[in-house]
Amino acid sequence: MPSLISSPVLVLNVAYEPSQITTVKNAVKLLVKNAVEITEHKNKYLRPGIPVPSVIRLLRHVYIPHRLQVLTRKNIYLRDKYTCAYCVKRFSSSDLTLDHIQPQSRGGRGTWSNLTACCKPCNLFKANRTPEEAGMVLSKRYKPVNMHTSRHVIRAMGEDDPLWRKYLYFENTSMQQD
């Protein structure tokens, strides 16, 4: 569990579109500089009058270039929703490992489409084999990283946070007709 100051905060652009994720610490720095406003906050306070932000919105347009999602253990776990690709059970990050679908010893590379979250027992059983050789079924095939991958990771992070859901298009936002 991350400490309060390093908890994730969803950053919206001036038009309320999700743009990136930052930490509470960075969000408070932006708040002090009057660069953002708190759109959603938890019912906790850092100090009297300073709530712990969950969603912030930039007050003016800032160009944030599209970048490819960084390949990290955490981002793979987020993409896979902390779920083992073989037994399809959900685990904490400490009970997961990264599995090379095509083993490294057989030319498998550490790429977005060849890595998956895997529980320790499944990874131990699979060992240095392909899923087919181990008699295991991979629950999902992964595509190479592209410009939309970071949006999928943001959406995966916000799936369980009710304060992020309406900004990540989980809720029915159909317009009411007069």
Buried (B, 14 or more C-beta within 10 A) or exposed (E): EEEEEEBBBBBBBEEEEBBEBBBBBBBBEBBEEEBBBBBBBBEEEBEEEEBBBBBBBBEEEEEEEEEEBEEEEEBBBBBBEBBBBBBEEEBEEEEBBBBBBBBEEEEBEEBBEBBBBBBEEBBEBBEEEBBEEBEBEBBEEBEEBEEEBBBBBBBBBBEEBEBBBBBBEBEEEEEEEE
